[in-house]
Amino acid sequence: MKFPSQCRIFLSPGATDLRKSIQGLSLFVESQLQLDLFSGSMFCFCNRTRKIIKLLYWDHNGFCLWMKRLEKDRFQWPETSMQSMRMTQKELFWLLDGLSIYQNKAHQKLEYSSLG
């Protein structure tokens, strides 16, 4: 799975009722997270048991809903009081691979404005 580099990814921490499909998750994004569904962003949700992840995004002319269900183990889904968290594609792939988005061993991104 590959997304455009400009795709913003938002995670809804804690548990979400994933009996909801496109309509219910769309309403959740607008009313609870207060984010723009049609911005080209992706919205990520996980159920209470941490065995299912759903990704919702708008793709030019319709909504896409992607789901992954684990047969064993659980996702390392973050718990926080924040309504939503911004994450990178790398962090999303870590989550889908069973890792935490808080990787202590990953190299930190460095940004410089000059060599001096």
C-alpha positions in Angstrom: 0.0 0.0 0.0 1.5 3.4 -1.0 -0.1 6.8 -0.6 0.8 10.1 -2.1 3.6 11.8 0.0 1.3 14.8 0.6 -1.4 12.6 2.2 -2.0 13.6 5.8 -2.9 10.8 8.1 -5.0 11.2 11.2 -5.4 8.6 13.9 -8.3 8.5 16.3 -6.8 7.3 19.6 -8.5 4.8 21.8 -11.4 2.6 20.7 -13.9 3.3 17.9 -17.0 1.3 17.3 -16.0 -0.4 14.0 -19.5 -1.7 13.4 -19.7 1.6 11.7 -19.0 1.7 8.0 -18.3 4.6 5.6 -21.4 6.7 6.6 -20.8 6.3 10.4 -17.1 6.8 10.3 -17.5 9.9 8.0 -20.0 11.4 10.5 -17.5 10.6 13.3 -14.7 12.4 11.4 -16.8 15.5 10.9 -18.6 15.7 14.2 -16.1 14.3 16.8 -12.7 14.9 15.2 -13.8 18.1 13.4 -11.7 17.4 10.3 -12.4 17.8 6.6 -13.3 14.5 5.0 -12.6 15.8 1.5 -9.1 17.2 2.2 -7.3 14.2 0.8 -6.5 13.0 4.3 -6.7 9.5 5.6 -8.5 8.7 8.9 -7.5 5.6 11.0 -9.6 3.8 13.6 -9.2 0.7 15.8 -11.7 -1.3 17.7 -11.8 -2.0 21.4 -10.0 -5.4 21.2 -7.2 -3.9 19.0 -7.7 -6.6 16.4 -9.2 -4.5 13.6 -8.0 -1.3 11.9 -10.1 0.6 9.4 -8.7 3.4 7.2 -11.1 5.9 5.5 -10.3 8.3 2.8 -11.8 10.2 -0.1 -10.5 9.2 -3.5 -11.5 11.7 -6.3 -15.1 10.4 -6.7 -15.9 8.2 -3.7 -14.9 7.0 -0.3 -12.5 4.1 0.2 -12.6 2.0 3.3 -9.7 -0.3 4.0 -9.7 -2.9 6.8 -7.1 -5.2 8.4 -8.1 -7.9 10.9 -5.5 -9.7 12.9 -6.1 -13.4 13.5 -3.6 -13.4 16.4 -2.0 -10.6 18.5 -3.2 -7.0 18.8 -2.3 -3.7 17.3 -0.3 -1.3 19.5 -2.9 1.4 19.2 -2.2 4.6 21.2 -4.4 5.8 24.0 -4.4 9.5 24.6 -6.8 12.2 25.6 -6.3 13.9 22.2 -9.2 13.8 19.8 -6.9 12.9 16.9 -3.2 12.5 16.2 -1.3 13.3 13.1 1.0 10.5 12.0 3.4 9.8 9.1 3.1 7.0 6.6 6.1 5.3 8.2 4.3 5.3 11.6 1.1 3.9 9.9 3.1 1.1 8.4 4.8 0.4 11.8 1.3 0.1 13.3 0.1 -2.2 10.6 3.2 -4.4 11.1 2.5 -4.7 14.8 5.0 -2.1 16.0 4.4 1.0 18.1 4.4 4.4 16.4 6.8 5.5 19.2 9.9 3.8 17.9 12.8 4.7 20.2 15.4 3.1 17.9 14.5 4.8 14.7 16.8 7.6 13.5 15.3 11.0 14.2 14.6 13.3 11.2 17.1 16.1 11.0 16.3 19.4 9.3 19.0 22.0 8.5 18.8 25.4 6.8 22.5 25.7 6.2 25.8 23.9 6.5 27.3 26.4 9.0 
